[in-house]
Amino acid sequence: MPKNPTLKKVLLIGSGPIQIGQAAEFDYAGSQACKAVREEGIEVVLVNSNPATIQTDVETADRVYVEPLKAEIIAEIIKKEKPDGILSGMGGQTGLNLTAELYEMGALEGVQILGTPLDAIYHGEDRDLFKKLMLEIGEPVPKSFILTDIAQLEEAYNEVGLPAIIRPAYTLGGAGGGVANTKDELKKIVEHGLTKSRVHQVLIEESVKGWNEIEFEVMRDASDTCIIICSMENVDPMGVHTGESVVVAPIQTLTADEFGVMRRAAIKIIRALNVQGGCNIQMAFKDGDYRIIEVNPRVSRSSALASKATGYPIARVAAKIAIGLRLDEIDNSVTGCTPACFEPAVDYVVVKVARWPFDKFKTADRTLTTAMKSTGEVMAIGRTVEEGFKKALRSLDTDITPHTDISEIKMILSRPTDERFPTLFDAFRIGMTVDEVYALTQIEPFFLEKIKNIVQMENDLRSHPTDELVLSAKKFGFSNSEIHELTGWNIYRVESLVGLPTYKMVDTCSAEFPAKTPYYYSTWEDECELTVSDKKKVLILGSGAIRIGQGIEFDYCTVHAVQSLREEGVEVHIVNNNPETVSTDFDTSDRLYFEPMQLEDVVHILRKGDYDGVIVQFGGQNSVNLAIPIQEELKHFNLKTKVLGTAPDNMDVAEDRNRFSVLLEKDGIPSPANGSAYSEKEAYDIAAKIGYPVLVRPSYVLGGRAMELVHDELQLQTYIKEAVRVSNTHPVLIDRYLDNATELDVDAVCDGEQVLIGGVMEHIEEAGVHSGDSACVLPTQTLTPE
């Protein structure tokens, strides 16, 4: 079936600002969809309110509206543009909700709803309709009660009992939901859920807490062809939102018969919903029995993970289906020679771990429930589950506090928090058994055994390190620096023994067909699938997981850097580990490495790839922090690679407050009185000399992390210990706080001689509010021309 001939112009709704549960994955999905639709000669009109996205670039769509995502505003755009169809499934929950609202207010008259039909949206999002549909097709669902008024609470309690799962309809990332163990908790969560739901509806569901959670990413076209893109298994049991859970793909613990039953159920569900495009289906499983938990009739964060885990371009294919193409008419862009109706096959293990903002919000409740709290995630690829776990933990790039007290460990394990996954390793380090840990966590023993294997390898490396054991540790995902610490061996001895990693392809087809646009992951085997061209090559460091202070804007910078360099005929490679982003899309760069972005991992790629240059300045603070160490490693290994852009030493001048102050003084540029303290005593002396209040912060940190305004020595004493812990290799910076000052941001580009001022932004809040949090205006409004 060819594309729908009635479609000349399509409106695509974006997802708006980044928020918990809705991040860069929808920039990836929307950008891919725009490209896919325009390839078919159809005009695309995009509306989104987030300027820090690739999809709002003027090149992405034929027309871009940077407007608030409100139904009444989009209705006016529809009147003006007169699109033939609307594509809502690429804008997350925001896109679906707005499409439903536009239909209900009569704004979609004459406009086709493309891809997932409105009926499927209602059945997927309305808890009552979804439950009835599942029962009609004979699929088991947990016992439940739908309420629309808090007065129904007692009836719901009598019907369902406790514990219970609360799921509001039409919400994002489980917002407003949770797990209730008492009647008071039930009332509190339901009241909150009713306010969060667009239709004031909440599902109270029999708890399947402790069951295993299984996910299928499914694709269907209008001719009813269905394929399973990816099967995924949550390490955390039911009760933790899938966006928060550690996830492994493909499924590891089901038998072939069990997998077949659930696979057939997933296909039956997508057919019953009449979804045309991608769909995420979540199930609970225990002892051969299962329940259908939830369906997302749209592209989701799990879709982004499944797409990057398999190499299958889900958003691209879903967009093609939405405009009328069948799966067998769509090329798989990764292989370049197979149709999109081929189910992906993988010969590796993928692990996803979430990234939480609790380092910024220390007093927040860290308990993980059915409502999301994480800001982002990382993905790691290995040949074994052990290797995937180790690489994922390295990719998180966060401090992990070890625990040795058995009472503390048991307390952490018994309640899911952001600390639980790393604490599983601590449990085995102090000698707890798999049965003991399972009793506290209900985590599948298969995964606990894998973690125990890693801990046993640590013990063996400490007690009797041998060459053979070290080589085995590399296959478990241990870094050279970890082996050095565990064995006590000289780091150069370790490097000499293990050599460089081999790199394997992600190609959607387990190497059955050649890959046209492959991406790579490292492992420690004999055969390396990497090929090196003789073209000029540059490696760009991405920004890793989205976190407070380091968001989608760095992905935007990375993608634009790739585009600019490719225009100049340079072959551009990216290293990143964030599956949500446009930069990790299959066709953004000439080559993609899905790897941790620790110094060792980056240098391995540089040594293997014969690069002319490496760029660190588009990956945010974490990449910038690697500039000097990378330059030192390049000299150590005598590589031709240069750190391109701003010289590492100049970056250090900007980060080192002492050096920066000297530069300002030399050039006669005024600055607040300041100093750098390397000890507690020095900090007190500097603060006393400058005079309180003072602004204190560690150097080389991200998004104002640990920056505080302190008013006296007692506050400074409390702060200084935390600041030194955050950045123990760099001084604490202390500046005089400027009262009633106007803060300005000046963005400039320099080629070494000429400087171009891109813009001057004036903050509405006075100085003291971080520039990332302050409202601002462009151009300035209160400054004189002078």
Secondary structure, DSSP 4 states (H G I P E B T S, - for coil): ----TT-SEEEEE---S-BTTB-THHHHHHHHHHHHHHTTT-EEEEEES-SSSSTTSTTTSSEEEE----HHHHHHHHHHH--SEEE-TTSHHHHHHHHHHHHHTTTTTT-EE-SS-HHHHHHHH-HHHHHHHHHHTT-----EEEESSGGGHHHHHHHH-SSEEEEETT-STTTT-EEESSHHHHHHHHHHHHHH-TTS-EEEEE--TTSEEEEEEEEE-TT--EEEEEEEEESS-TTS-TTTS-EEES--S--HHHHHHHHHHHHHHHHHHT--EEEEEEEEEETTEEEEEEEE-S--HHHHHHHHHH---HHHHHHHHHTT--GGGSB-TTTSSSBTTSPPB-SSEEEEEEE--TTT-TTS--B--SS----EEEEEEESSHHHHHHHHHHHH-S-------HHHHHHHHHS-BTTHHHHHHHHHHTT--HHHHHHHH---HHHHHHHHHHHHHHHHHHHS--HHHHHHHHHTT--HHHHHHHH---HHHHHHHH---EEEEE-SBTTSS--SS-EEEEE-SS-------SS-EEEEE---S-BTTB-HHHHHHHHHHHHHHHHTT-EEEEEE--TTSSTTSTTTSSEEEE---SHHHHHHHHHHHT-SEEE-TTSHHHHHTTHHHHHHHHHHTT---EE-SS-HHHHHHHH-HHHHHHHHHHTT-----EEEESSHHHHHHHHHHH-SSEEEEESS-STTTT-EEE-SHHHHHHHHHHHHHHTTTSPEEEEE--TTPEEEEEEEEESSS-EEEEEEEEEEEETTS-TTTS-EESS-SS----
